[in-house]
Amino acid sequence: QVQLVESGGGLVQPGGSLKLSCAASGFTFSRAAMSWYRQYPGKERELVAVITSRLFITNYSNSVKGRFTISRDNAKNTVYLQMNSLKPEDTAVYYCHAEDTIVPGDYWGQGTQVTVSS
């Protein structure tokens, strides 16, 4: 069974930091492009950050560029999202996503809540 399990979400004050983790299993992690998305209530999921499978190229949404960092550890089958200088507008459910770049397929985690509030 393919599984993506997010963790690390919670409540933080504006200006604070959180680090999200996504543990993957059931597929070949090393050949998958990994992404973080977020979803506001009643809205469609939006891409936050992506890291490629081979060259570890990263790209970010303009809204998080300079504040968030995506990274991956292929030995641990885990992708991370370091979130700094958090703002109330970052409050959302954050989802881990995997896309197999060799054998077509994509997978979603269940999501983890991030709340930025005073």
DRENLUM-379036 format. One line per 4 residues: for each residue x, y, z of N, C-alpha, C, O, CB. Coordinates in steps of 0.001 Angstrom, whole numbers, plus 500000, padded with zeros to 6 digits. Glycine has a CB too. Example, Ala and Ser with C-alpha at 12.3 -4.5 7.8 and 13.67 -1.06 7.14 Angstrom:
DRENLUM-379036
513190/494310/507800/512300/495500/507800/513200/496700/507800/514236/496681/508465/511308/495527/509046 | 512850/497750/507080/513670/498940/507140/512900/500030/507870/513409/501138/508039/514084/499402/505725
END
This chain:
DRENLUM-379036
500831/498817/500000/500000/500000/500000/500881/501255/500000/501792/501386/500817/499052/499994/501215 | 500597/502161/499081/501296/503434/499041/500802/504298/500187/499597/504427/500404/501089/504146/497680 | 501737/504888/500921/501387/505765/502018/502279/506992/502040/503492/506895/501851/501478/505026/503337 | 501671/508145/502272/502367/509385/502555/501795/509915/503863/500608/510234/503940/502214/510429/501379
502631/510010/504888/502168/510383/506216/502847/511677/506632/504056/511708/506865/502448/509258/507241 | 502057/512753/506726/502579/514049/507133/502587/514171/508652/501760/513572/509341/501754/515179/506512 | 503528/514951/509161/503595/515253/510580/504293/516591/510775/504918/517114/509852/504328/514130/511351 | 504186/517140/511971/504885/518366/512319/504029/519611/512346/504510/520677/512732/505977/518574/511383
502771/519507/511947/501893/520656/511989/501510/521021/513413/501769/520271/514354/500657/520392/511174 | 500888/522186/513554/500469/522635/514865/500181/524112/514877/500029/524741/513830/501513/522308/515888 | 500106/524665/516080/499823/526080/516293/501115/526827/516577/501917/526401/517407/498823/526274/517448 | 501312/527941/515885/502505/528753/516072/502126/530226/515951/501190/530571/515230/503606/528375/515040
502845/531084/516649/502599/532519/516575/503205/533113/515311/504167/532562/514777/503162/533220/517807 | 502664/534224/514822/503272/534890/513668/504751/535154/513898/505161/535578/514978/502550/536203/513368 | 505542/534898/512868/506982/535031/512959/507697/533781/513406/508926/533722/513358/507312/536121/513874 | 506957/532781/513841/507539/531543/514300/507869/530588/513175/507732/530918/511997/506623/530886/515255
508311/529386/513557/508750/528387/512593/508150/527025/512900/507857/526706/514052/510268/528296/512577 | 507972/526231/511858/507583/524836/511956/508320/524058/510881/508684/524606/509840/506046/524665/511819 | 508535/522775/511143/509110/521883/510146/508184/520700/509942/507933/519926/510865/510518/521409/510569 | 507677/520566/508722/506812/519459/508371/507631/518310/507800/508649/518525/507142/505744/519908/507372
507176/517095/508058/507797/515901/507503/506751/515070/506783/505576/515081/507148/508483/515074/508605 | 507180/514357/505769/506316/513440/505030/507076/512148/504819/508048/512110/504064/505857/514051/503668 | 506641/511090/505480/507264/509778/505368/506542/508961/504310/505325/508787/504373/507251/509044/506725 | 507296/508459/503335/506725/507758/502191/507055/506275/502231/508118/505874/502705/507226/508368/500891
506132/505470/501728/506351/504030/501616/505456/503467/500522/504450/504075/500156/506077/503319/502968 | 505828/502305/500006/505002/501613/499031/505291/501955/497582/504601/501466/496687/503598/501896/499308 | 506293/502782/497332/506701/503117/495969/508168/503510/495986/508774/503635/497050/505823/504263/495379 | 508739/503705/494798/510155/504046/494699/510328/505540/494920/510180/506341/493997/510735/503625/493325
510644/505899/496156/510732/507306/496541/511778/508065/495734/511556/509217/495360/511048/507419/498017 | 512911/507434/495462/514038/508129/494853/513761/508626/493442/514457/509526/492970/515224/507229/494831 | 512787/508082/492764/512465/508521/491406/511225/509394/491348/510740/509712/490262/512276/507328/490512 | 510709/509782/492497/509503/510596/492567/509832/512055/492824/510641/512382/493693/508578/510075/493648
509195/512927/492056/509204/514338/492395/508264/514554/493580/507130/514077/493572/508786/515215/491173 | 508734/515264/494584/507962/515463/495804/507556/516924/495939/508330/517828/495626/508765/515014/497034 | 506333/517142/496408/505801/518488/496521/505039/518659/497825/504578/517696/498438/504899/518807/495335 | 504925/519909/498223/504016/520307/499283/502955/521230/498698/503268/522182/497983/504778/520999/500445
501709/520940/499007/500578/521778/498664/499918/522260/499946/500157/521712/501022/499569/521017/497772 | 499092/523284/499825/498266/523688/500950/496874/524046/500454/496679/524391/499288/498901/524876/501702 | 495920/523957/501355/494531/524183/501003/493851/525010/502082/493828/524624/503251/493798/522853/500800 | 493292/526160/501679/492486/526973/502567/491064/526437/502568/490647/525809/501595/492519/528459/502147
490308/526670/503640/488927/526180/503689/488108/526650/502489/488076/527841/502181/488256/526638/504977 | 487460/525727/501826/486597/526046/500706/487305/526385/499416/486660/526805/498456/485741/527155/501070 | 488629/526214/499364/489386/526559/498175/490178/525359/497667/490359/524365/498371/490322/527729/498463 | 490641/525480/496431/491405/524414/495803/492831/524376/496346/493387/525404/496734/491419/524593/494284
493405/523199/496369/494790/523066/496796/495726/523822/495865/495530/523844/494650/495187/521597/496859 | 496747/524444/496453/497716/525194/495680/499123/524702/495987/499435/524312/497112/497593/526692/495967 | 499959/524731/494962/501330/524273/495106/502140/525255/495939/502091/526464/495713/501976/524079/493736 | 502885/524728/496904/503755/525528/497755/505213/525392/497337/505914/526391/497174/503588/525120/499212
505669/524153/497165/507067/523898/496836/507200/522533/496190/506389/521641/496439/507954/523992/498089 | 508225/522366/495359/508486/521091/494699/509987/520848/494672/510777/521787/494568/507895/521072/493260 | 510374/519580/494768/511771/519188/494634/511824/517987/493708/511086/517021/493902/512418/518865/496023 | 512690/518036/492702/512734/516993/491691/513471/515765/492193/514130/515798/493232/513389/517512/490428
513349/514680/491438/513877/513398/491874/515374/513249/491662/516052/512642/492490/513171/512305/491163 | 515905/513790/490571/517287/513512/490193/518259/514631/490548/519273/514377/491197/517357/513249/488728 | 517977/515835/490146/518875/516962/490370/518530/517763/491620/519224/518723/491951/518855/517868/489177 | 517473/517379/492309/517026/518059/493528/516802/519551/493274/517118/520395/494113/518054/517864/494658
516251/519852/492100/515907/521231/491778/514654/521615/492555/513700/520841/492627/515692/521415/490246 | 514660/522799/493129/513532/523260/493930/512882/524477/493304/513544/525295/492667/513979/523578/495348 | 511581/524585/493494/510820/525753/493087/509762/526036/494142/509282/525128/494822/510176/525546/491690 | 509404/527317/494266/508506/527752/495320/507451/528703/494785/507675/529436/493821/509286/528412/496440
506308/528671/495430/505315/529700/495203/505883/531053/495633/506631/531138/496607/504007/529380/495965 | 505524/532103/494903/506003/533432/495255/505608/533836/496678/506309/534622/497316/505468/534447/494266 | 504514/533313/497165/504034/533689/498481/504897/533135/499613/504836/533641/500734/502621/533223/498651 | 505701/532103/499337/506530/531500/500377/508017/531602/500076/508839/531248/500922/506154/530055/500558
508376/532074/498904/509771/532155/498497/510564/532998/499491/510151/534098/499858/509887/532742/497081 | 511700/532472/499919/512534/533154/500890/512200/532826/502324/512975/533148/503224/512433/534604/500694 | 511051/532186/502565/510638/531826/503917/510594/530322/504131/510891/529847/505227/509288/532419/504218 | 510225/529562/503097/510091/528116/503193/511223/527440/502430/511724/527978/501443/508722/527656/502652
511624/526256/502894/512638/525458/502228/512185/524007/502167/511874/523404/503194/513993/525578/502951 | 512149/523445/500961/511834/522033/500788/513132/521251/500639/514071/521714/499992/510910/521813/499559 | 513183/520071/501237/514348/519210/501130/513897/517755/501181/512755/517465/501537/515370/519515/502255 | 514795/516845/500826/514451/515427/500866/515636/514602/501311/516787/514986/501104/513964/514952/499504
515350/513465/501923/516356/512512/502356/515945/511167/501774/515065/510495/502311/516486/512459/503934 | 516582/510777/500675/516193/509547/499996/516488/508306/500832/515806/507291/500690/516903/509446/498664 | 517491/508373/501698/517801/507240/502563/516697/506982/503571/516526/505854/504035/519109/507475/503285 | 515942/508026/503915/514851/507908/504878/513477/507942/504221/512460/507866/504910/514948/509011/505896
513438/508056/502897/512163/508164/502171/511284/509266/502760/510090/509071/502989/511411/506821/502203 | 511889/510413/502998/511193/511498/503676/511465/512824/502981/512589/513099/502559/511615/511573/505147 | 510426/513639/502866/510549/514997/502363/510140/515948/503479/509264/515632/504284/509678/515214/501081 | 510781/517121/503523/510562/518079/504591/510159/519432/504021/510449/519758/502870/511817/518214/505454
509491/520201/504849/509211/521594/504537/509513/522425/505775/508756/522408/506746/507733/521790/504070 | 510624/523152/505734/510977/524073/506802/510281/525400/506548/510477/526015/505500/512516/524259/506900 | 509472/525843/507497/508680/527051/507350/509124/528064/508397/508983/527831/509598/507166/526743/507481 | 509659/529184/507936/510115/530256/508808/509303/531517/508559/508629/531643/507537/511609/530530/508596
509374/532443/509495/508682/533726/509376/507223/533534/509006/506715/534174/508085/509368/534606/508341 | 506561/532658/509723/505186/532302/509388/504230/533475/509587/504379/534283/510503/504734/531119/510229 | 503252/533535/508700/502233/534577/508704/500859/533949/508887/500677/532770/508583/502284/535403/507399 | 499889/534714/509380/498531/534171/509492/497990/533609/508180/497220/532649/508194/497600/535240/509991
498381/534191/507052/497925/533717/505750/498504/532357/505372/498070/531757/504388/498281/534724/504694 | 499473/531862/506136/499998/530522/505921/499122/529450/506562/499360/528259/506360/501404/530426/506465 | 498121/529853/507324/497226/528906/507967/496474/528101/506916/495769/528667/506080/496241/529634/508895 | 496625/526782/506958/496023/525899/505966/496319/524457/506348/497089/524186/507270/496551/526215/504537
495695/523542/505626/496080/522140/505698/497153/521904/504646/496963/522227/503473/494850/521190/505485 | 498264/521348/505061/499387/521115/504174/499440/519637/503787/499369/518756/504644/500708/521556/504839 | 499565/519384/502485/499555/518040/501945/500864/517711/501253/501443/518545/500558/498403/517871/500986 | 501315/516503/501450/502460/515956/500748/501984/515267/499476/500957/514588/499483/503244/514974/501648
502727/515440/498382/502369/514840/497105/503594/514211/496465/504687/514776/496506/501748/515883/496166 | 503408/513038/495873/504474/512336/495174/504048/512036/493748/502930/511579/493511/504849/511039/495908 | 504938/512291/492800/504705/511950/491400/505853/511081/490917/507005/511514/490906/504565/513228/490520 | 505541/509865/490521/506544/508962/489965/506920/509451/488576/506071/509519/487686/506021/507495/489918
508182/509790/488390/508626/510363/487125/509019/509317/486093/509302/509669/484948/509783/511278/487367 | 509045/508045/486462/509396/506966/485552/508165/506152/485179/507826/506034/484001/510458/506064/486178 | 507508/505600/486168/506239/504907/485972/505131/505875/486386/505045/506233/487561/506175/503556/486801 | 504284/506306/485453/503283/507328/485782/502420/506945/486980/501894/505836/487068/502394/507583/484583
502295/507887/487883/501490/507697/489065/501705/508857/490021/502779/509459/490038/501822/506365/489741 | 500686/509174/490818/500825/510234/491804/499990/509897/493031/498972/509210/492947/500405/511598/491212 | 500451/510402/494178/499867/510025/495457/499785/511230/496380/500593/512154/496290/500681/508906/496112 | 498790/511207/497276/498561/512277/498244/498575/511743/499664/498135/510623/499922/497238/512975/497964
499086/512556/500587/498941/512280/501999/497610/512794/502521/496834/513395/501779/500086/512897/502777 | 497349/512556/503806/496090/512977/504413/496077/514435/504838/495008/515013/505032/495794/512121/505594 | 497240/515030/504982/497335/516427/505347/497618/516637/506824/497298/515793/507661/496078/517128/504974 | 498227/517779/507130/498481/518187/508504/498149/519663/508649/498499/520471/507788/499952/517908/508908
497475/520015/509735/497003/521377/509949/498123/522266/510471/498822/521908/511419/495826/521387/510920 | 498285/523422/509848/499179/524468/510325/498336/525698/510621/497622/526192/509749/500304/524786/509281 | 498419/526190/511846/497671/527371/512253/498634/528417/512788/499386/528158/513728/496606/527015/513314 | 498610/529601/512187/499470/530710/512592/498575/531791/513173/497818/532434/512445/500323/531259/511388
498658/531989/514470/497757/532911/515143/498349/533379/516461/499114/532663/517107/496400/532257/515377 | 497977/534609/516852/498357/535129/518150/497404/534675/519240/497585/535029/520405/498414/536632/518109
END
